[in-house]
Amino acid sequence: PVIHNYAATNLIPRHLGPEYIIHGAKLYSPWDPTKTEVTLVVSEWFFDRSLHLIEHLDDKDHPFSEVVVMVPPAAAAHDDYDLMTEVPVRTQHRGAPDFMDLCEADIKTDWFMITNSYHHVARHVDLMFTPGTFKPVIPFTPATYAFCFKYPYCKETINLAQRFNPGHDKVVQDMDMLYNTEMRDAFCKEWKEENGEEGELMYKSQQRRLMFRKKIIGPPGPTGTSYYAWLVREGKDGMYKLTDRSLYGARPPFVKIFAKEEKLDGMSEDELAKRIGMTLLDNSTDCNCMEFETETDCEDSGIGCIWRPLFESCHPPELIDGSAPICPTTEAPTSAPTVSMDGIFDETDSPTSSPVEPEPEKDPWYVSVFKSRESEKDRSNSFNEANGGSMQSPDDDEILGSEKASRARRAMLKKSKSFEAVDLQANERLSASPDNLHEEYL
């Protein structure tokens, strides 16, 4: 072709074709091994997955002059790396948690990059530098709701970076950053002073947030975003040229090939047992188009991946045209019955939302007036019952049967006021009982 449209695309000369006229390209310089030596740090655990990266390293176009493999203290070190690759490889046993590898890796060169054993090196690691000044070109993602804040981990990453640079609004992926070793050392020294040697103080001041949630979803250690935020605060961010990946795209230097294994290895024993018990291992599909690094492999993937020649990368179609995901994953078995139950059972009435017996209605305000009168009548009746029954009962004449008994009733009625007198003593009230009165007038 005579003309090619490279609008909103970062390029190095290798990406250009035979066209005479190009439009819209931002042209940068490629990595120069005579100017820059770069170390690759690989975070490894117990399964030797980093061997896949090392064994295929010589097949890739990369800038790495040395590889440092970070392994747990109990893991055995390999002594046969020289049989796998021509690049010098050495093992470093961790003296801190794995999330501190960024700060703990022993680096001999001026620059380094970091990845983990779930990735391998891309077919072309196209590090870009500004022409003349030779500043590393680093892609970033703007910290907006669409790209970051709706994801808790990304949001917390920005919150932590803003401890160094309030108002920080750029997310730099750990594996996209080309770290300067001298700046890394200064950053990590201050990071540890603020957050503890192993990050134990990172969320210590977040107790109020923990009251409303079980845990905080965020990075447990230093990140590339915090590293760059520190550089901005120190006025040293000019050593980099940042470019917006949401506008100009980016070519990942590392490709994830063990996506499912990464999820499983990150689970606790209880979570893993629960997942296996629910047969989710067979109920999910690993649709990773990024692992196909050639056009032939991408087109023959069988899951609908699309090859992008300009970026020499394989992507799912929804990433390009916004269509439905080609491989939706089922996170849990379906909760719907296998056979429809419609028509098998008769319809039932929905349960009532109120008690079976309705609550009694409240009395109107004026009922209290009548209740007070009824209360006085009840007190009078209860008093009479306590003193042998009602004064007007026809049985009184039968009990007393004489004139003396009649006088006794009148005397009792007269003295009954003693029960309402406040100043009477208890023994006086006792002497006014009906039995005493009856005996007095017999």
Secondary structure, DSSP 8 states (H G I E B T S, - for coil): --EEEEEEEEE-GGG--S-SEEEEEEE-EE--TTT--EEEEEE--SS-THHHHHHTGGGSB--EEEEEEEE-TTS---S-GGGT-SS-EEEEE-SS-GGGHHHH----SSEEEEEETTEEE-SB---EE-TTT--BEEEEEE-SIIIIITSHHHHHHHHHHTTTSTT--EE--TTT--EEHHHHHHHHHHHHHHH-TTSTTTTGGGHHHHTTSS---S-SS--HHHHHHHHHHHT-GGGSEEEEHHHH----SEEE--HHHHHHHTS-HHHHHHHHHTTTTSS-----GGG--SHHHHHTSSS--EEETTTTEEE-HHHHH----SS---SS---S-SS--TTTS-------SS-SS-------TTHHHHHHHHHHHHHHHHHHHHTTS-TT-THHHHHH-SHHHHHHHHHHHHHGGGGT-SS--HHHHHHTSHHHHHHHH-
